[in-house]
Amino acid sequence: MPSFVNTLCRYGLKNVVAISNAICGIKNIKATQKSNRKTIINVARIDGGGKNQDVLIRAFVTLAAEFPEWDISFWGDIANKRYYDSL
């Protein structure tokens, strides 16, 4: 992450560069008309190995009734179909 570059430089490392994650293959995203909807977007591989989309879903469930104009959208490869199905 770019924020780590300064930290590493403070520890004496030189020539530190942040390389962002590439997001490839996103298709069919259309601009939508202005709406009152708000969206939390989780951009991560769905693998059940530390990305913890299940935690986001459980947290969202506790707040959804209070914030009915909010949605969650998951963007990423499905690396673990069983985990995906459980979500």
C-alpha positions, -999 to +999 in steps of 0.1 A: +000+000+000+012+035-007+010+044+030+036+017+038+062+033+016+070+062+041+071+037+070+096+015+052+117+045+042+118+056+079+134+022+086+162+029+062+149+010+031+156+028-002+139+026-036+106+015-021+077+016-046+041+007-040+026-014-067-012-013-067-034-044-072-046-047-108-083-051-114-088-068-147-118-080-165-145-059-150-171-057-178-206-044-182-203-017-156-227+011-167-230+045-153-262+047-133-286+076-130-284+096-098-300+076-070-303+077-032-287+043-030-252+040-014-229+011-019-201-005+001-178-021-025-156-050-014-128-055-040-111-087-031-107-124-041-134-145-025-114-173-010-123-177+026-087-174+035-085-140+052-105-116+032-134-121+056-163-111+034-185-131+059-175-106+087-186-077+064-220-094+057-226-102+094-218-066+104-240-052+076-269-074+087-269-057+121-270-023+105-292-028+074-325-020+090-311+013+103-295+022+069-320+009+043-304+030+015-271+011+017-261-020-003-230-042-005-214-052-037-186-078-040-161-075-068-134-102-073-126-137-085-143-166-068-113-187-057-134-208-033-168-218-046-178-235-013-171-203+007-188-182-020-219-204-017-219-201+021-219-163+018 
